[in-house]
Amino acid sequence: MERLSLMVVGWFTGTLGFLSIFRWVTVFVFAYLDLEVIKPPNRLSRAIRLGLCESLFYSGPWLVLTLIFVGYEIRRESFASPLFTGFFLGFGFLAFVVIRAFVAWRHGRAATSMPRAE
């Protein structure tokens, strides 16, 4: 039962880490889209610089650094294995969902649509 509890804690930590990284990436996307209005030269490099400046005041990169540090420090503990298993399962599940939704969006269909019986 203790291993399952640690896996659940790892799952929640993995989903928190994924969502933090996902929101952090959207900072750069919105910086790029904001610069689209004025269309400056070297828009991509300016968007990266703008995103990095905005990232200093955003919790995403700091949470990722904290998760890396904690993971490094507990790697040899007896409870690390189920915790890491839950973390990677939660992170992987959300990554799968987002990638599937993105591929469906690129193909012009809804990610939740079911195939039709004909």
C-alpha atoms as an extended CHARMM CRD file, in Angstrom:
* protein
*
       118  EXT
         1         1  MET       CA              0.0000000000        0.0000000000        0.0000000000  PROA      1               0.0000000000
         2         2  GLU       CA              2.8910000000        2.3360000000        0.7220000000  PROA      2               0.0000000000
         3         3  ARG       CA              4.2840000000        1.8560000000       -2.7980000000  PROA      3               0.0000000000
         4         4  LEU       CA              0.9150000000        2.7180000000       -4.3290000000  PROA      4               0.0000000000
         5         5  SER       CA              0.6950000000        5.8800000000       -2.2190000000  PROA      5               0.0000000000
         6         6  LEU       CA              4.1540000000        6.9160000000       -3.3770000000  PROA      6               0.0000000000
         7         7  MET       CA              3.1720000000        6.2560000000       -6.9960000000  PROA      7               0.0000000000
         8         8  VAL       CA              0.1230000000        8.4930000000       -6.5800000000  PROA      8               0.0000000000
         9         9  VAL       CA              2.3130000000       11.2570000000       -5.1310000000  PROA      9               0.0000000000
        10        10  GLY       CA              4.6820000000       10.7550000000       -8.0640000000  PROA      10              0.0000000000
        11        11  TRP       CA              1.7450000000       10.9000000000      -10.5140000000  PROA      11              0.0000000000
        12        12  PHE       CA              0.5930000000       14.2530000000       -9.1310000000  PROA      12              0.0000000000
        13        13  THR       CA              4.1560000000       15.5610000000       -9.1750000000  PROA      13              0.0000000000
        14        14  GLY       CA              4.5800000000       14.4170000000      -12.7860000000  PROA      14              0.0000000000
        15        15  THR       CA              1.3950000000       16.1110000000      -13.9010000000  PROA      15              0.0000000000
        16        16  LEU       CA              2.4110000000       19.2780000000      -12.0530000000  PROA      16              0.0000000000
        17        17  GLY       CA              5.8210000000       19.1830000000      -13.7430000000  PROA      17              0.0000000000
        18        18  PHE       CA              4.3040000000       18.6240000000      -17.1950000000  PROA      18              0.0000000000
        19        19  LEU       CA              1.7620000000       21.4090000000      -16.8180000000  PROA      19              0.0000000000
        20        20  SER       CA              4.4680000000       23.7560000000      -15.5940000000  PROA      20              0.0000000000
        21        21  ILE       CA              6.6610000000       23.0160000000      -18.6050000000  PROA      21              0.0000000000
        22        22  PHE       CA              3.6660000000       23.2670000000      -20.9600000000  PROA      22              0.0000000000
        23        23  ARG       CA              2.6950000000       26.6910000000      -19.6070000000  PROA      23              0.0000000000
        24        24  TRP       CA              6.3260000000       27.7790000000      -19.7970000000  PROA      24              0.0000000000
        25        25  VAL       CA              6.4410000000       26.8640000000      -23.4990000000  PROA      25              0.0000000000
        26        26  THR       CA              3.2810000000       28.8960000000      -24.0740000000  PROA      26              0.0000000000
        27        27  VAL       CA              5.1330000000       31.9630000000      -22.7480000000  PROA      27              0.0000000000
        28        28  PHE       CA              7.4380000000       31.7080000000      -25.7710000000  PROA      28              0.0000000000
        29        29  VAL       CA              4.5470000000       31.0330000000      -28.1590000000  PROA      29              0.0000000000
        30        30  PHE       CA              2.6520000000       34.0940000000      -26.9800000000  PROA      30              0.0000000000
        31        31  ALA       CA              5.8150000000       36.2080000000      -27.1120000000  PROA      31              0.0000000000
        32        32  TYR       CA              6.2050000000       35.1670000000      -30.7570000000  PROA      32              0.0000000000
        33        33  LEU       CA              2.5450000000       35.8990000000      -31.5060000000  PROA      33              0.0000000000
        34        34  ASP       CA              2.7560000000       39.3030000000      -29.8000000000  PROA      34              0.0000000000
        35        35  LEU       CA              5.6710000000       40.2440000000      -32.0250000000  PROA      35              0.0000000000
        36        36  GLU       CA              3.6970000000       39.1680000000      -35.0960000000  PROA      36              0.0000000000
        37        37  VAL       CA              1.6550000000       42.3490000000      -34.8290000000  PROA      37              0.0000000000
        38        38  ILE       CA              4.6150000000       44.6960000000      -35.3830000000  PROA      38              0.0000000000
        39        39  LYS       CA              6.5660000000       42.2860000000      -37.6410000000  PROA      39              0.0000000000
        40        40  PRO       CA             10.1150000000       43.2370000000      -36.6080000000  PROA      40              0.0000000000
        41        41  PRO       CA             13.1550000000       41.7020000000      -38.3070000000  PROA      41              0.0000000000
        42        42  ASN       CA             14.5780000000       38.6330000000      -36.5090000000  PROA      42              0.0000000000
        43        43  ARG       CA             11.2170000000       37.9720000000      -34.8920000000  PROA      43              0.0000000000
        44        44  LEU       CA             12.1710000000       34.4970000000      -33.6290000000  PROA      44              0.0000000000
        45        45  SER       CA             15.2950000000       35.6560000000      -31.7940000000  PROA      45              0.0000000000
        46        46  ARG       CA             13.3940000000       38.5860000000      -30.3150000000  PROA      46              0.0000000000
        47        47  ALA       CA             10.6150000000       36.2700000000      -29.1930000000  PROA      47              0.0000000000
        48        48  ILE       CA             13.1420000000       33.9840000000      -27.5030000000  PROA      48              0.0000000000
        49        49  ARG       CA             14.7270000000       36.9230000000      -25.6870000000  PROA      49              0.0000000000
        50        50  LEU       CA             11.3120000000       38.2570000000      -24.6740000000  PROA      50              0.0000000000
        51        51  GLY       CA             10.2640000000       34.8000000000      -23.4770000000  PROA      51              0.0000000000
        52        52  LEU       CA             13.4520000000       34.4170000000      -21.4270000000  PROA      52              0.0000000000
        53        53  CYS       CA             12.9080000000       37.7960000000      -19.8060000000  PROA      53              0.0000000000
        54        54  GLU       CA              9.3090000000       36.8900000000      -18.9690000000  PROA      54              0.0000000000
        55        55  SER       CA             10.4830000000       33.5060000000      -17.6270000000  PROA      55              0.0000000000
        56        56  LEU       CA             12.4500000000       35.1500000000      -14.8360000000  PROA      56              0.0000000000
        57        57  PHE       CA              9.1640000000       36.2100000000      -13.2340000000  PROA      57              0.0000000000
        58        58  TYR       CA              7.3330000000       32.9690000000      -13.9760000000  PROA      58              0.0000000000
        59        59  SER       CA              7.2280000000       29.8960000000      -11.7490000000  PROA      59              0.0000000000
        60        60  GLY       CA              7.7500000000       27.3470000000      -14.5400000000  PROA      60              0.0000000000
        61        61  PRO       CA             11.5500000000       27.2760000000      -14.7920000000  PROA      61              0.0000000000
        62        62  TRP       CA             11.9810000000       27.5150000000      -11.0320000000  PROA      62              0.0000000000
        63        63  LEU       CA              9.6220000000       24.5900000000      -10.4460000000  PROA      63              0.0000000000
        64        64  VAL       CA             11.4990000000       22.5080000000      -13.0320000000  PROA      64              0.0000000000
        65        65  LEU       CA             14.8120000000       23.2900000000      -11.3160000000  PROA      65              0.0000000000
        66        66  THR       CA             13.2930000000       22.3530000000       -7.9510000000  PROA      66              0.0000000000
        67        67  LEU       CA             11.9770000000       19.0390000000       -9.2990000000  PROA      67              0.0000000000
        68        68  ILE       CA             15.3790000000       18.2200000000      -10.7920000000  PROA      68              0.0000000000
        69        69  PHE       CA             17.1290000000       19.0410000000       -7.5180000000  PROA      69              0.0000000000
        70        70  VAL       CA             14.7180000000       16.9890000000       -5.3950000000  PROA      70              0.0000000000
        71        71  GLY       CA             14.9210000000       14.0840000000       -7.8470000000  PROA      71              0.0000000000
        72        72  TYR       CA             18.7030000000       14.1730000000       -7.6980000000  PROA      72              0.0000000000
        73        73  GLU       CA             18.7470000000       14.2460000000       -3.9140000000  PROA      73              0.0000000000
        74        74  ILE       CA             16.3300000000       11.3300000000       -3.3940000000  PROA      74              0.0000000000
        75        75  ARG       CA             17.5980000000        9.0930000000       -6.1980000000  PROA      75              0.0000000000
        76        76  ARG       CA             19.1970000000        6.5740000000       -3.8070000000  PROA      76              0.0000000000
        77        77  GLU       CA             16.4140000000        6.4630000000       -1.1930000000  PROA      77              0.0000000000
        78        78  SER       CA             14.2540000000        3.3670000000       -0.8080000000  PROA      78              0.0000000000
        79        79  PHE       CA             11.0860000000        5.2540000000       -1.7610000000  PROA      79              0.0000000000
        80        80  ALA       CA             12.5600000000        6.7660000000       -4.9410000000  PROA      80              0.0000000000
        81        81  SER       CA             11.5990000000        3.9430000000       -7.3070000000  PROA      81              0.0000000000
        82        82  PRO       CA              7.7910000000        4.1150000000       -6.9170000000  PROA      82              0.0000000000
        83        83  LEU       CA              7.9390000000        7.9040000000       -6.7490000000  PROA      83              0.0000000000
        84        84  PHE       CA              9.8490000000        8.1260000000      -10.0400000000  PROA      84              0.0000000000
        85        85  THR       CA              7.5670000000        5.5000000000      -11.6090000000  PROA      85              0.0000000000
        86        86  GLY       CA              4.4970000000        7.5640000000      -10.7690000000  PROA      86              0.0000000000
        87        87  PHE       CA              6.2190000000       10.7450000000      -11.9350000000  PROA      87              0.0000000000
        88        88  PHE       CA              7.0690000000        9.3490000000      -15.3550000000  PROA      88              0.0000000000
        89        89  LEU       CA              3.6510000000        7.7150000000      -15.7500000000  PROA      89              0.0000000000
        90        90  GLY       CA              1.8710000000       11.0050000000      -15.0100000000  PROA      90              0.0000000000
        91        91  PHE       CA              4.2370000000       13.0200000000      -17.1910000000  PROA      91              0.0000000000
        92        92  GLY       CA              4.0310000000       10.4920000000      -20.0120000000  PROA      92              0.0000000000
        93        93  PHE       CA              0.2460000000       10.2770000000      -19.8880000000  PROA      93              0.0000000000
        94        94  LEU       CA             -0.1910000000       14.0320000000      -20.2510000000  PROA      94              0.0000000000
        95        95  ALA       CA              2.4690000000       14.1790000000      -22.9600000000  PROA      95              0.0000000000
        96        96  PHE       CA              0.5590000000       11.4850000000      -24.8740000000  PROA      96              0.0000000000
        97        97  VAL       CA             -2.7190000000       13.3880000000      -24.5290000000  PROA      97              0.0000000000
        98        98  VAL       CA             -1.2020000000       16.6760000000      -25.6940000000  PROA      98              0.0000000000
        99        99  ILE       CA              0.6290000000       15.0990000000      -28.6390000000  PROA      99              0.0000000000
       100       100  ARG       CA             -2.5110000000       13.2360000000      -29.7080000000  PROA      100             0.0000000000
       101       101  ALA       CA             -4.5690000000       16.4450000000      -29.5220000000  PROA      101             0.0000000000
       102       102  PHE       CA             -1.9250000000       18.3550000000      -31.4810000000  PROA      102             0.0000000000
       103       103  VAL       CA             -1.7690000000       15.7210000000      -34.2280000000  PROA      103             0.0000000000
       104       104  ALA       CA             -5.5680000000       15.6640000000      -34.4550000000  PROA      104             0.0000000000
       105       105  TRP       CA             -5.6340000000       19.4580000000      -34.6480000000  PROA      105             0.0000000000
       106       106  ARG       CA             -3.0270000000       19.4570000000      -37.4270000000  PROA      106             0.0000000000
       107       107  HSD       CA             -5.1380000000       16.9840000000      -39.3920000000  PROA      107             0.0000000000
       108       108  GLY       CA             -8.2330000000       19.1380000000      -38.9330000000  PROA      108             0.0000000000
       109       109  ARG       CA            -10.3210000000       16.8930000000      -36.7250000000  PROA      109             0.0000000000
       110       110  ALA       CA            -11.2860000000       17.0320000000      -33.0750000000  PROA      110             0.0000000000
       111       111  ALA       CA             -9.1170000000       15.0610000000      -30.6670000000  PROA      111             0.0000000000
       112       112  THR       CA            -12.1760000000       13.5940000000      -28.9590000000  PROA      112             0.0000000000
       113       113  SER       CA            -14.0150000000       12.5360000000      -32.1070000000  PROA      113             0.0000000000
       114       114  MET       CA            -14.7410000000        8.8650000000      -32.5080000000  PROA      114             0.0000000000
       115       115  PRO       CA            -14.5070000000        7.0820000000      -35.8470000000  PROA      115             0.0000000000
       116       116  ARG       CA            -17.8710000000        6.7590000000      -37.5240000000  PROA      116             0.0000000000
       117       117  ALA       CA            -19.3750000000        3.4050000000      -38.3670000000  PROA      117             0.0000000000
       118       118  GLU       CA            -20.4110000000        3.4120000000      -41.9920000000  PROA      118             0.0000000000
